[in-house]
Amino acid sequence: MAWQGTREAMHTFVDRYEIRMPTAVDDDESLFTSFGFTYQPAWVFVNDDGQVETYFGALGEDGLEAEIEDLLAA
């Protein structure tokens, strides 16, 4: 989710780093702050049961896979 900056900057970032996951634009910061985020990078993971896990900081590919596997196993 892009929180700070412009839509154009977010699209440039997504294209440059070939991010292939859904990315939301939060123009008024309401979604970002509803999860208690105060800085980026930050992640929100929601499983099929609606369980929400938040993570602050960079994950990298291995970290992202680990978080997703943990959430799927819960």
N, C-alpha and C positions, 0 to 999 in steps of 0.2 A: 504494500500500500504506500503510495506516495503521500507524504504529509507536508513536508516543507518544500518550498520551491514552486515552480510552475508546472502545469501539465506538460508543456513542451520539454522542460528539463527531465521530467519523469519518463516521458516517451524516449528521449535520447538515451537515458540511463538504461532503460529496459532493452532497447535495441543494441546498444554498445556491448552489454554484458549477456546478450542473448537469453534473457530471462523468459522462460517458457511456461510460467505458472500464471494464473489469473492475478492481475494487479489492479487495485482499485485506486481511484483518485478521491481524496477526502478534502474537498475544497474548503469546508468550514471547520475542519479538524474535529468534528463531533465524534466520528467513529474512532479516530485515533485516541482521543482523550477518554472515551467511554471504556477503553481497556486499561486506562491508567498509564499510557505511554507518555513519556516526557522527552524522549530523544529517539533517534534512529541509529542503527537498524533495530527493528523490533518485529516480532513475528506473532501471529495468532494462528493457533491450530484448533479446529473444531471437529470432533468426531461425529459419527452418525447419531449418537445419543445426545448431542448438543453440549458435551463436555468441552469446556474451553481451557486451553493451556496457552499461556503467554510466555514469550522468551525475549529477553533484551540482549542485543549484541549480535555480532556476526556469527553465522553458523557454518558457512561453507557447505560444499556438497555432502560430505560425510556427516556433519552435524545435522543437516536438514534431514537426511535419510534416517538417522538415529531418532530424531524427534518424531518423525512420522511413524516409524516402526513402534516406538513406545506408545504412541497414541492409539494405533491400531490394535495393539495388544491389550490395552486397558478395557 
